[in-house]
Amino acid sequence: MGNRVYALKSIGQGLTNFTMTEKIGGPIFPLFSRMIPPFDQSFEQYAKDLKKEAEAISKTN
């Protein structure tokens, strides 16, 4: 069981703050938690790619 939340917040001057949080749990999660690889690098890459695309769109508008 898990929950991932994405949030966009305007911080003024055409800038937006992006946050992504994820919580994984459930009654049997402790039994499998060591088998789940870390996703930190994937999440960082996702955020970088999102930023790149958003900036490219912003330049064309």
PDBQT receptor file of N, H, CA, C and O in Angstrom, charges set to zero:
ATOM      1  N   MET A   1       0.847  -1.166   0.000  1.00  0.00    +0.000 N 
ATOM      2  CA  MET A   1       0.000   0.000   0.000  1.00  0.00    +0.000 C 
ATOM      3  C   MET A   1       0.893   1.229   0.000  1.00  0.00    +0.000 C 
ATOM      4  O   MET A   1       1.899   1.293   0.707  1.00  0.00    +0.000 OA
ATOM      5  N   GLY A   2       0.510   2.174  -0.788  1.00  0.00    +0.000 N 
ATOM      6  H   GLY A   2      -0.307   2.122  -1.363  1.00  0.00    +0.000 HD
ATOM      7  CA  GLY A   2       1.310   3.375  -0.845  1.00  0.00    +0.000 C 
ATOM      8  C   GLY A   2       0.491   4.561  -1.303  1.00  0.00    +0.000 C 
ATOM      9  O   GLY A   2      -0.631   4.421  -1.789  1.00  0.00    +0.000 OA
ATOM     10  N   ASN A   3       1.071   5.714  -1.137  1.00  0.00    +0.000 N 
ATOM     11  H   ASN A   3       1.983   5.828  -0.742  1.00  0.00    +0.000 HD
ATOM     12  CA  ASN A   3       0.415   6.952  -1.516  1.00  0.00    +0.000 C 
ATOM     13  C   ASN A   3       1.491   7.922  -1.977  1.00  0.00    +0.000 C 
ATOM     14  O   ASN A   3       2.453   8.191  -1.258  1.00  0.00    +0.000 OA
ATOM     15  N   ARG A   4       1.317   8.439  -3.178  1.00  0.00    +0.000 N 
ATOM     16  H   ARG A   4       0.536   8.221  -3.763  1.00  0.00    +0.000 HD
ATOM     17  CA  ARG A   4       2.250   9.431  -3.702  1.00  0.00    +0.000 C 
ATOM     18  C   ARG A   4       1.463  10.707  -3.962  1.00  0.00    +0.000 C 
ATOM     19  O   ARG A   4       0.395  10.675  -4.573  1.00  0.00    +0.000 OA
ATOM     20  N   VAL A   5       2.000  11.835  -3.492  1.00  0.00    +0.000 N 
ATOM     21  H   VAL A   5       2.867  11.861  -2.995  1.00  0.00    +0.000 HD
ATOM     22  CA  VAL A   5       1.325  13.117  -3.640  1.00  0.00    +0.000 C 
ATOM     23  C   VAL A   5       2.250  14.084  -4.367  1.00  0.00    +0.000 C 
ATOM     24  O   VAL A   5       3.412  14.250  -3.998  1.00  0.00    +0.000 OA
ATOM     25  N   TYR A   6       1.718  14.715  -5.400  1.00  0.00    +0.000 N 
ATOM     26  H   TYR A   6       0.773  14.580  -5.699  1.00  0.00    +0.000 HD
ATOM     27  CA  TYR A   6       2.426  15.753  -6.145  1.00  0.00    +0.000 C 
ATOM     28  C   TYR A   6       1.774  17.088  -5.802  1.00  0.00    +0.000 C 
ATOM     29  O   TYR A   6       0.549  17.181  -5.722  1.00  0.00    +0.000 OA
ATOM     30  N   ALA A   7       2.577  18.105  -5.603  1.00  0.00    +0.000 N 
ATOM     31  H   ALA A   7       3.572  18.030  -5.668  1.00  0.00    +0.000 HD
ATOM     32  CA  ALA A   7       2.035  19.428  -5.306  1.00  0.00    +0.000 C 
ATOM     33  C   ALA A   7       2.803  20.487  -6.085  1.00  0.00    +0.000 C 
ATOM     34  O   ALA A   7       4.030  20.450  -6.173  1.00  0.00    +0.000 OA
ATOM     35  N   LEU A   8       2.060  21.424  -6.643  1.00  0.00    +0.000 N 
ATOM     36  H   LEU A   8       1.063  21.453  -6.572  1.00  0.00    +0.000 HD
ATOM     37  CA  LEU A   8       2.631  22.583  -7.330  1.00  0.00    +0.000 C 
ATOM     38  C   LEU A   8       2.154  23.826  -6.598  1.00  0.00    +0.000 C 
ATOM     39  O   LEU A   8       0.963  23.983  -6.330  1.00  0.00    +0.000 OA
ATOM     40  N   LYS A   9       3.095  24.710  -6.276  1.00  0.00    +0.000 N 
ATOM     41  H   LYS A   9       4.062  24.582  -6.494  1.00  0.00    +0.000 HD
ATOM     42  CA  LYS A   9       2.735  25.931  -5.556  1.00  0.00    +0.000 C 
ATOM     43  C   LYS A   9       3.440  27.114  -6.195  1.00  0.00    +0.000 C 
ATOM     44  O   LYS A   9       4.663  27.129  -6.331  1.00  0.00    +0.000 OA
ATOM     45  N   SER A  10       2.650  28.102  -6.583  1.00  0.00    +0.000 N 
ATOM     46  H   SER A  10       1.656  28.090  -6.472  1.00  0.00    +0.000 HD
ATOM     47  CA  SER A  10       3.219  29.325  -7.142  1.00  0.00    +0.000 C 
ATOM     48  C   SER A  10       3.996  30.055  -6.057  1.00  0.00    +0.000 C 
ATOM     49  O   SER A  10       3.497  30.260  -4.950  1.00  0.00    +0.000 OA
ATOM     50  N   ILE A  11       5.234  30.448  -6.391  1.00  0.00    +0.000 N 
ATOM     51  H   ILE A  11       5.639  30.282  -7.290  1.00  0.00    +0.000 HD
ATOM     52  CA  ILE A  11       6.040  31.204  -5.423  1.00  0.00    +0.000 C 
ATOM     53  C   ILE A  11       6.352  32.604  -5.945  1.00  0.00    +0.000 C 
ATOM     54  O   ILE A  11       7.234  33.297  -5.437  1.00  0.00    +0.000 OA
ATOM     55  N   GLY A  12       5.603  33.001  -6.976  1.00  0.00    +0.000 N 
ATOM     56  H   GLY A  12       4.887  32.438  -7.389  1.00  0.00    +0.000 HD
ATOM     57  CA  GLY A  12       5.717  34.355  -7.483  1.00  0.00    +0.000 C 
ATOM     58  C   GLY A  12       6.727  34.490  -8.608  1.00  0.00    +0.000 C 
ATOM     59  O   GLY A  12       7.576  33.620  -8.809  1.00  0.00    +0.000 OA
ATOM     60  N   GLN A  13       6.624  35.588  -9.338  1.00  0.00    +0.000 N 
ATOM     61  H   GLN A  13       5.935  36.295  -9.175  1.00  0.00    +0.000 HD
ATOM     62  CA  GLN A  13       7.523  35.931 -10.437  1.00  0.00    +0.000 C 
ATOM     63  C   GLN A  13       7.624  34.806 -11.477  1.00  0.00    +0.000 C 
ATOM     64  O   GLN A  13       8.694  34.558 -12.033  1.00  0.00    +0.000 OA
ATOM     65  N   GLY A  14       6.492  34.130 -11.730  1.00  0.00    +0.000 N 
ATOM     66  H   GLY A  14       5.623  34.332 -11.278  1.00  0.00    +0.000 HD
ATOM     67  CA  GLY A  14       6.473  33.071 -12.726  1.00  0.00    +0.000 C 
ATOM     68  C   GLY A  14       7.148  31.782 -12.285  1.00  0.00    +0.000 C 
ATOM     69  O   GLY A  14       7.407  30.905 -13.109  1.00  0.00    +0.000 OA
ATOM     70  N   LEU A  15       7.436  31.658 -10.991  1.00  0.00    +0.000 N 
ATOM     71  H   LEU A  15       7.226  32.370 -10.322  1.00  0.00    +0.000 HD
ATOM     72  CA  LEU A  15       8.111  30.467 -10.478  1.00  0.00    +0.000 C 
ATOM     73  C   LEU A  15       7.121  29.561  -9.750  1.00  0.00    +0.000 C 
ATOM     74  O   LEU A  15       6.164  30.030  -9.134  1.00  0.00    +0.000 OA
ATOM     75  N   THR A  16       7.368  28.271  -9.834  1.00  0.00    +0.000 N 
ATOM     76  H   THR A  16       8.146  27.890 -10.334  1.00  0.00    +0.000 HD
ATOM     77  CA  THR A  16       6.523  27.276  -9.186  1.00  0.00    +0.000 C 
ATOM     78  C   THR A  16       7.390  26.283  -8.430  1.00  0.00    +0.000 C 
ATOM     79  O   THR A  16       8.416  25.827  -8.936  1.00  0.00    +0.000 OA
ATOM     80  N   ASN A  17       6.973  25.954  -7.224  1.00  0.00    +0.000 N 
ATOM     81  H   ASN A  17       6.140  26.325  -6.813  1.00  0.00    +0.000 HD
ATOM     82  CA  ASN A  17       7.661  24.959  -6.415  1.00  0.00    +0.000 C 
ATOM     83  C   ASN A  17       6.951  23.618  -6.590  1.00  0.00    +0.000 C 
ATOM     84  O   ASN A  17       5.732  23.531  -6.439  1.00  0.00    +0.000 OA
ATOM     85  N   PHE A  18       7.711  22.585  -6.907  1.00  0.00    +0.000 N 
ATOM     86  H   PHE A  18       8.701  22.656  -7.030  1.00  0.00    +0.000 HD
ATOM     87  CA  PHE A  18       7.179  21.235  -7.082  1.00  0.00    +0.000 C 
ATOM     88  C   PHE A  18       7.660  20.354  -5.945  1.00  0.00    +0.000 C 
ATOM     89  O   PHE A  18       8.854  20.314  -5.651  1.00  0.00    +0.000 OA
ATOM     90  N   THR A  19       6.734  19.645  -5.301  1.00  0.00    +0.000 N 
ATOM     91  H   THR A  19       5.763  19.677  -5.540  1.00  0.00    +0.000 HD
ATOM     92  CA  THR A  19       7.117  18.677  -4.287  1.00  0.00    +0.000 C 
ATOM     93  C   THR A  19       6.421  17.348  -4.572  1.00  0.00    +0.000 C 
ATOM     94  O   THR A  19       5.306  17.305  -5.092  1.00  0.00    +0.000 OA
ATOM     95  N   MET A  20       7.098  16.294  -4.225  1.00  0.00    +0.000 N 
ATOM     96  H   MET A  20       8.004  16.329  -3.803  1.00  0.00    +0.000 HD
ATOM     97  CA  MET A  20       6.541  14.958  -4.379  1.00  0.00    +0.000 C 
ATOM     98  C   MET A  20       6.886  14.193  -3.105  1.00  0.00    +0.000 C 
ATOM     99  O   MET A  20       8.047  14.119  -2.703  1.00  0.00    +0.000 OA
ATOM    100  N   THR A  21       5.867  13.632  -2.487  1.00  0.00    +0.000 N 
ATOM    101  H   THR A  21       4.924  13.692  -2.814  1.00  0.00    +0.000 HD
ATOM    102  CA  THR A  21       6.093  12.821  -1.299  1.00  0.00    +0.000 C 
ATOM    103  C   THR A  21       5.474  11.450  -1.521  1.00  0.00    +0.000 C 
ATOM    104  O   THR A  21       4.475  11.308  -2.225  1.00  0.00    +0.000 OA
ATOM    105  N   GLU A  22       6.079  10.460  -0.917  1.00  0.00    +0.000 N 
ATOM    106  H   GLU A  22       6.891  10.575  -0.345  1.00  0.00    +0.000 HD
ATOM    107  CA  GLU A  22       5.560   9.102  -1.039  1.00  0.00    +0.000 C 
ATOM    108  C   GLU A  22       5.641   8.426   0.308  1.00  0.00    +0.000 C 
ATOM    109  O   GLU A  22       6.653   8.506   1.004  1.00  0.00    +0.000 OA
ATOM    110  N   LYS A  23       4.569   7.764   0.662  1.00  0.00    +0.000 N 
ATOM    111  H   LYS A  23       3.747   7.699   0.097  1.00  0.00    +0.000 HD
ATOM    112  CA  LYS A  23       4.533   6.994   1.902  1.00  0.00    +0.000 C 
ATOM    113  C   LYS A  23       4.095   5.582   1.545  1.00  0.00    +0.000 C 
ATOM    114  O   LYS A  23       3.082   5.376   0.877  1.00  0.00    +0.000 OA
ATOM    115  N   ILE A  24       4.871   4.631   1.999  1.00  0.00    +0.000 N 
ATOM    116  H   ILE A  24       5.694   4.799   2.541  1.00  0.00    +0.000 HD
ATOM    117  CA  ILE A  24       4.568   3.225   1.763  1.00  0.00    +0.000 C 
ATOM    118  C   ILE A  24       4.383   2.572   3.119  1.00  0.00    +0.000 C 
ATOM    119  O   ILE A  24       5.133   2.852   4.054  1.00  0.00    +0.000 OA
ATOM    120  N   GLY A  25       3.397   1.710   3.230  1.00  0.00    +0.000 N 
ATOM    121  H   GLY A  25       2.788   1.482   2.470  1.00  0.00    +0.000 HD
ATOM    122  CA  GLY A  25       3.167   1.053   4.510  1.00  0.00    +0.000 C 
ATOM    123  C   GLY A  25       2.183  -0.087   4.366  1.00  0.00    +0.000 C 
ATOM    124  O   GLY A  25       2.011  -0.663   3.292  1.00  0.00    +0.000 OA
ATOM    125  N   GLY A  26       1.564  -0.384   5.443  1.00  0.00    +0.000 N 
ATOM    126  H   GLY A  26       1.703   0.084   6.315  1.00  0.00    +0.000 HD
ATOM    127  CA  GLY A  26       0.616  -1.482   5.497  1.00  0.00    +0.000 C 
ATOM    128  C   GLY A  26       1.084  -2.519   6.499  1.00  0.00    +0.000 C 
ATOM    129  O   GLY A  26       2.235  -2.500   6.936  1.00  0.00    +0.000 OA
ATOM    130  N   PRO A  27       0.198  -3.412   6.856  1.00  0.00    +0.000 N 
ATOM    131  CA  PRO A  27       0.524  -4.363   7.915  1.00  0.00    +0.000 C 
ATOM    132  C   PRO A  27       1.669  -5.315   7.593  1.00  0.00    +0.000 C 
ATOM    133  O   PRO A  27       2.396  -5.722   8.500  1.00  0.00    +0.000 OA
ATOM    134  N   ILE A  28       1.848  -5.681   6.322  1.00  0.00    +0.000 N 
ATOM    135  H   ILE A  28       1.257  -5.351   5.586  1.00  0.00    +0.000 HD
ATOM    136  CA  ILE A  28       2.924  -6.626   5.998  1.00  0.00    +0.000 C 
ATOM    137  C   ILE A  28       4.141  -5.946   5.367  1.00  0.00    +0.000 C 
ATOM    138  O   ILE A  28       5.089  -6.620   4.964  1.00  0.00    +0.000 OA
ATOM    139  N   PHE A  29       4.115  -4.624   5.283  1.00  0.00    +0.000 N 
ATOM    140  H   PHE A  29       3.344  -4.077   5.610  1.00  0.00    +0.000 HD
ATOM    141  CA  PHE A  29       5.229  -3.898   4.680  1.00  0.00    +0.000 C 
ATOM    142  C   PHE A  29       6.575  -4.224   5.325  1.00  0.00    +0.000 C 
ATOM    143  O   PHE A  29       7.557  -4.396   4.602  1.00  0.00    +0.000 OA
ATOM    144  N   PRO A  30       6.663  -4.316   6.640  1.00  0.00    +0.000 N 
ATOM    145  CA  PRO A  30       7.968  -4.614   7.254  1.00  0.00    +0.000 C 
ATOM    146  C   PRO A  30       8.599  -5.925   6.741  1.00  0.00    +0.000 C 
ATOM    147  O   PRO A  30       9.822  -6.059   6.728  1.00  0.00    +0.000 OA
ATOM    148  N   LEU A  31       7.780  -6.868   6.330  1.00  0.00    +0.000 N 
ATOM    149  H   LEU A  31       6.786  -6.759   6.341  1.00  0.00    +0.000 HD
ATOM    150  CA  LEU A  31       8.312  -8.142   5.830  1.00  0.00    +0.000 C 
ATOM    151  C   LEU A  31       9.016  -7.997   4.485  1.00  0.00    +0.000 C 
ATOM    152  O   LEU A  31       9.917  -8.772   4.164  1.00  0.00    +0.000 OA
ATOM    153  N   PHE A  32       8.599  -6.992   3.694  1.00  0.00    +0.000 N 
ATOM    154  H   PHE A  32       7.868  -6.362   3.956  1.00  0.00    +0.000 HD
ATOM    155  CA  PHE A  32       9.129  -6.828   2.347  1.00  0.00    +0.000 C 
ATOM    156  C   PHE A  32       9.975  -5.576   2.162  1.00  0.00    +0.000 C 
ATOM    157  O   PHE A  32      10.555  -5.382   1.094  1.00  0.00    +0.000 OA
ATOM    158  N   SER A  33      10.057  -4.736   3.165  1.00  0.00    +0.000 N 
ATOM    159  H   SER A  33       9.585  -4.894   4.033  1.00  0.00    +0.000 HD
ATOM    160  CA  SER A  33      10.713  -3.436   3.005  1.00  0.00    +0.000 C 
ATOM    161  C   SER A  33      12.170  -3.550   2.550  1.00  0.00    +0.000 C 
ATOM    162  O   SER A  33      12.651  -2.692   1.810  1.00  0.00    +0.000 OA
ATOM    163  N   ARG A  34      12.865  -4.581   2.975  1.00  0.00    +0.000 N 
ATOM    164  H   ARG A  34      12.474  -5.278   3.576  1.00  0.00    +0.000 HD
ATOM    165  CA  ARG A  34      14.276  -4.721   2.582  1.00  0.00    +0.000 C 
ATOM    166  C   ARG A  34      14.425  -5.135   1.128  1.00  0.00    +0.000 C 
ATOM    167  O   ARG A  34      15.510  -4.994   0.563  1.00  0.00    +0.000 OA
ATOM    168  N   MET A  35      13.371  -5.639   0.507  1.00  0.00    +0.000 N 
ATOM    169  H   MET A  35      12.490  -5.754   0.965  1.00  0.00    +0.000 HD
ATOM    170  CA  MET A  35      13.429  -6.076  -0.888  1.00  0.00    +0.000 C 
ATOM    171  C   MET A  35      13.138  -4.939  -1.872  1.00  0.00    +0.000 C 
ATOM    172  O   MET A  35      13.387  -5.074  -3.070  1.00  0.00    +0.000 OA
ATOM    173  N   ILE A  36      12.620  -3.838  -1.374  1.00  0.00    +0.000 N 
ATOM    174  H   ILE A  36      12.418  -3.728  -0.400  1.00  0.00    +0.000 HD
ATOM    175  CA  ILE A  36      12.258  -2.722  -2.238  1.00  0.00    +0.000 C 
ATOM    176  C   ILE A  36      13.481  -1.832  -2.429  1.00  0.00    +0.000 C 
ATOM    177  O   ILE A  36      14.057  -1.339  -1.460  1.00  0.00    +0.000 OA
ATOM    178  N   PRO A  37      13.872  -1.628  -3.689  1.00  0.00    +0.000 N 
ATOM    179  CA  PRO A  37      15.049  -0.785  -3.925  1.00  0.00    +0.000 C 
ATOM    180  C   PRO A  37      14.741   0.683  -3.642  1.00  0.00    +0.000 C 
ATOM    181  O   PRO A  37      13.580   1.089  -3.693  1.00  0.00    +0.000 OA
ATOM    182  N   PRO A  38      15.753   1.474  -3.346  1.00  0.00    +0.000 N 
ATOM    183  CA  PRO A  38      15.525   2.909  -3.140  1.00  0.00    +0.000 C 
ATOM    184  C   PRO A  38      15.151   3.577  -4.470  1.00  0.00    +0.000 C 
ATOM    185  O   PRO A  38      15.707   3.257  -5.520  1.00  0.00    +0.000 OA
ATOM    186  N   PHE A  39      14.221   4.487  -4.399  1.00  0.00    +0.000 N 
ATOM    187  H   PHE A  39      13.769   4.747  -3.546  1.00  0.00    +0.000 HD
ATOM    188  CA  PHE A  39      13.765   5.191  -5.590  1.00  0.00    +0.000 C 
ATOM    189  C   PHE A  39      14.242   6.639  -5.621  1.00  0.00    +0.000 C 
ATOM    190  O   PHE A  39      13.816   7.408  -6.484  1.00  0.00    +0.000 OA
ATOM    191  N   ASP A  40      15.114   7.020  -4.699  1.00  0.00    +0.000 N 
ATOM    192  H   ASP A  40      15.459   6.395  -3.999  1.00  0.00    +0.000 HD
ATOM    193  CA  ASP A  40      15.563   8.417  -4.622  1.00  0.00    +0.000 C 
ATOM    194  C   ASP A  40      16.101   8.921  -5.955  1.00  0.00    +0.000 C 
ATOM    195  O   ASP A  40      15.723  10.004  -6.401  1.00  0.00    +0.000 OA
ATOM    196  N   GLN A  41      16.968   8.162  -6.591  1.00  0.00    +0.000 N 
ATOM    197  H   GLN A  41      17.276   7.282  -6.229  1.00  0.00    +0.000 HD
ATOM    198  CA  GLN A  41      17.563   8.597  -7.851  1.00  0.00    +0.000 C 
ATOM    199  C   GLN A  41      16.499   8.740  -8.940  1.00  0.00    +0.000 C 
ATOM    200  O   GLN A  41      16.537   9.692  -9.719  1.00  0.00    +0.000 OA
ATOM    201  N   SER A  42      15.564   7.817  -9.000  1.00  0.00    +0.000 N 
ATOM    202  H   SER A  42      15.533   7.043  -8.367  1.00  0.00    +0.000 HD
ATOM    203  CA  SER A  42      14.490   7.893  -9.993  1.00  0.00    +0.000 C 
ATOM    204  C   SER A  42      13.623   9.122  -9.757  1.00  0.00    +0.000 C 
ATOM    205  O   SER A  42      13.242   9.805 -10.708  1.00  0.00    +0.000 OA
ATOM    206  N   PHE A  43      13.307   9.410  -8.491  1.00  0.00    +0.000 N 
ATOM    207  H   PHE A  43      13.616   8.855  -7.718  1.00  0.00    +0.000 HD
ATOM    208  CA  PHE A  43      12.487  10.575  -8.178  1.00  0.00    +0.000 C 
ATOM    209  C   PHE A  43      13.222  11.867  -8.511  1.00  0.00    +0.000 C 
ATOM    210  O   PHE A  43      12.618  12.811  -9.021  1.00  0.00    +0.000 OA
ATOM    211  N   GLU A  44      14.514  11.915  -8.227  1.00  0.00    +0.000 N 
ATOM    212  H   GLU A  44      15.005  11.148  -7.813  1.00  0.00    +0.000 HD
ATOM    213  CA  GLU A  44      15.308  13.106  -8.564  1.00  0.00    +0.000 C 
ATOM    214  C   GLU A  44      15.331  13.327 -10.076  1.00  0.00    +0.000 C 
ATOM    215  O   GLU A  44      15.200  14.458 -10.543  1.00  0.00    +0.000 OA
ATOM    216  N   GLN A  45      15.494  12.256 -10.833  1.00  0.00    +0.000 N 
ATOM    217  H   GLN A  45      15.600  11.337 -10.454  1.00  0.00    +0.000 HD
ATOM    218  CA  GLN A  45      15.515  12.367 -12.294  1.00  0.00    +0.000 C 
ATOM    219  C   GLN A  45      14.155  12.818 -12.815  1.00  0.00    +0.000 C 
ATOM    220  O   GLN A  45      14.083  13.630 -13.738  1.00  0.00    +0.000 OA
ATOM    221  N   TYR A  46      13.087  12.303 -12.237  1.00  0.00    +0.000 N 
ATOM    222  H   TYR A  46      13.146  11.643 -11.488  1.00  0.00    +0.000 HD
ATOM    223  CA  TYR A  46      11.728  12.706 -12.612  1.00  0.00    +0.000 C 
ATOM    224  C   TYR A  46      11.560  14.212 -12.416  1.00  0.00    +0.000 C 
ATOM    225  O   TYR A  46      11.048  14.903 -13.297  1.00  0.00    +0.000 OA
ATOM    226  N   ALA A  47      11.992  14.716 -11.260  1.00  0.00    +0.000 N 
ATOM    227  H   ALA A  47      12.408  14.154 -10.545  1.00  0.00    +0.000 HD
ATOM    228  CA  ALA A  47      11.868  16.147 -10.965  1.00  0.00    +0.000 C 
ATOM    229  C   ALA A  47      12.708  16.986 -11.929  1.00  0.00    +0.000 C 
ATOM    230  O   ALA A  47      12.255  18.040 -12.376  1.00  0.00    +0.000 OA
ATOM    231  N   LYS A  48      13.913  16.542 -12.253  1.00  0.00    +0.000 N 
ATOM    232  H   LYS A  48      14.281  15.686 -11.889  1.00  0.00    +0.000 HD
ATOM    233  CA  LYS A  48      14.765  17.268 -13.200  1.00  0.00    +0.000 C 
ATOM    234  C   LYS A  48      14.145  17.295 -14.594  1.00  0.00    +0.000 C 
ATOM    235  O   LYS A  48      14.156  18.327 -15.265  1.00  0.00    +0.000 OA
ATOM    236  N   ASP A  49      13.606  16.156 -15.024  1.00  0.00    +0.000 N 
ATOM    237  H   ASP A  49      13.598  15.318 -14.478  1.00  0.00    +0.000 HD
ATOM    238  CA  ASP A  49      12.968  16.096 -16.343  1.00  0.00    +0.000 C 
ATOM    239  C   ASP A  49      11.714  16.960 -16.389  1.00  0.00    +0.000 C 
ATOM    240  O   ASP A  49      11.455  17.624 -17.393  1.00  0.00    +0.000 OA
ATOM    241  N   LEU A  50      10.930  16.958 -15.307  1.00  0.00    +0.000 N 
ATOM    242  H   LEU A  50      11.140  16.418 -14.491  1.00  0.00    +0.000 HD
ATOM    243  CA  LEU A  50       9.745  17.804 -15.233  1.00  0.00    +0.000 C 
ATOM    244  C   LEU A  50      10.129  19.272 -15.330  1.00  0.00    +0.000 C 
ATOM    245  O   LEU A  50       9.484  20.039 -16.045  1.00  0.00    +0.000 OA
ATOM    246  N   LYS A  51      11.173  19.664 -14.618  1.00  0.00    +0.000 N 
ATOM    247  H   LYS A  51      11.697  19.041 -14.037  1.00  0.00    +0.000 HD
ATOM    248  CA  LYS A  51      11.661  21.053 -14.650  1.00  0.00    +0.000 C 
ATOM    249  C   LYS A  51      12.097  21.436 -16.059  1.00  0.00    +0.000 C 
ATOM    250  O   LYS A  51      11.756  22.511 -16.552  1.00  0.00    +0.000 OA
ATOM    251  N   LYS A  52      12.843  20.564 -16.695  1.00  0.00    +0.000 N 
ATOM    252  H   LYS A  52      13.120  19.691 -16.295  1.00  0.00    +0.000 HD
ATOM    253  CA  LYS A  52      13.332  20.837 -18.048  1.00  0.00    +0.000 C 
ATOM    254  C   LYS A  52      12.175  21.046 -19.025  1.00  0.00    +0.000 C 
ATOM    255  O   LYS A  52      12.184  21.994 -19.810  1.00  0.00    +0.000 OA
ATOM    256  N   GLU A  53      11.185  20.163 -18.974  1.00  0.00    +0.000 N 
ATOM    257  H   GLU A  53      11.178  19.392 -18.337  1.00  0.00    +0.000 HD
ATOM    258  CA  GLU A  53      10.038  20.280 -19.877  1.00  0.00    +0.000 C 
ATOM    259  C   GLU A  53       9.211  21.519 -19.583  1.00  0.00    +0.000 C 
ATOM    260  O   GLU A  53       8.768  22.202 -20.505  1.00  0.00    +0.000 OA
ATOM    261  N   ALA A  54       9.000  21.816 -18.302  1.00  0.00    +0.000 N 
ATOM    262  H   ALA A  54       9.361  21.261 -17.552  1.00  0.00    +0.000 HD
ATOM    263  CA  ALA A  54       8.221  22.994 -17.926  1.00  0.00    +0.000 C 
ATOM    264  C   ALA A  54       8.909  24.271 -18.386  1.00  0.00    +0.000 C 
ATOM    265  O   ALA A  54       8.246  25.190 -18.866  1.00  0.00    +0.000 OA
ATOM    266  N   GLU A  55      10.234  24.341 -18.246  1.00  0.00    +0.000 N 
ATOM    267  H   GLU A  55      10.772  23.594 -17.856  1.00  0.00    +0.000 HD
ATOM    268  CA  GLU A  55      10.974  25.514 -18.693  1.00  0.00    +0.000 C 
ATOM    269  C   GLU A  55      10.941  25.630 -20.215  1.00  0.00    +0.000 C 
ATOM    270  O   GLU A  55      10.868  26.741 -20.740  1.00  0.00    +0.000 OA
ATOM    271  N   ALA A  56      10.994  24.522 -20.924  1.00  0.00    +0.000 N 
ATOM    272  H   ALA A  56      11.053  23.619 -20.498  1.00  0.00    +0.000 HD
ATOM    273  CA  ALA A  56      10.931  24.566 -22.388  1.00  0.00    +0.000 C 
ATOM    274  C   ALA A  56       9.571  25.076 -22.853  1.00  0.00    +0.000 C 
ATOM    275  O   ALA A  56       9.490  25.865 -23.795  1.00  0.00    +0.000 OA
ATOM    276  N   ILE A  57       8.503  24.629 -22.196  1.00  0.00    +0.000 N 
ATOM    277  H   ILE A  57       8.568  23.988 -21.431  1.00  0.00    +0.000 HD
ATOM    278  CA  ILE A  57       7.157  25.096 -22.533  1.00  0.00    +0.000 C 
ATOM    279  C   ILE A  57       7.025  26.564 -22.215  1.00  0.00    +0.000 C 
ATOM    280  O   ILE A  57       6.433  27.317 -22.989  1.00  0.00    +0.000 OA
ATOM    281  N   SER A  58       7.569  26.985 -21.083  1.00  0.00    +0.000 N 
ATOM    282  H   SER A  58       8.049  26.373 -20.455  1.00  0.00    +0.000 HD
ATOM    283  CA  SER A  58       7.483  28.375 -20.655  1.00  0.00    +0.000 C 
ATOM    284  C   SER A  58       8.156  29.304 -21.671  1.00  0.00    +0.000 C 
ATOM    285  O   SER A  58       7.677  30.412 -21.917  1.00  0.00    +0.000 OA
ATOM    286  N   LYS A  59       9.259  28.851 -22.256  1.00  0.00    +0.000 N 
ATOM    287  H   LYS A  59       9.648  27.951 -22.057  1.00  0.00    +0.000 HD
ATOM    288  CA  LYS A  59       9.974  29.680 -23.235  1.00  0.00    +0.000 C 
ATOM    289  C   LYS A  59       9.205  29.843 -24.541  1.00  0.00    +0.000 C 
ATOM    290  O   LYS A  59       9.386  30.838 -25.242  1.00  0.00    +0.000 OA
ATOM    291  N   THR A  60       8.349  28.879 -24.876  1.00  0.00    +0.000 N 
ATOM    292  H   THR A  60       8.202  28.070 -24.306  1.00  0.00    +0.000 HD
ATOM    293  CA  THR A  60       7.597  28.960 -26.126  1.00  0.00    +0.000 C 
ATOM    294  C   THR A  60       6.321  29.749 -25.974  1.00  0.00    +0.000 C 
ATOM    295  O   THR A  60       5.699  30.111 -26.973  1.00  0.00    +0.000 OA
ATOM    296  N   ASN A  61       5.906  30.030 -24.728  1.00  0.00    +0.000 N 
ATOM    297  H   ASN A  61       6.411  29.736 -23.917  1.00  0.00    +0.000 HD
ATOM    298  CA  ASN A  61       4.653  30.763 -24.516  1.00  0.00    +0.000 C 
ATOM    299  C   ASN A  61       4.896  32.205 -24.312  1.00  0.00    +0.000 C 
ATOM    300  O   ASN A  61       3.950  32.969 -24.120  1.00  0.00    +0.000 OA
TER     301      ASN A  61
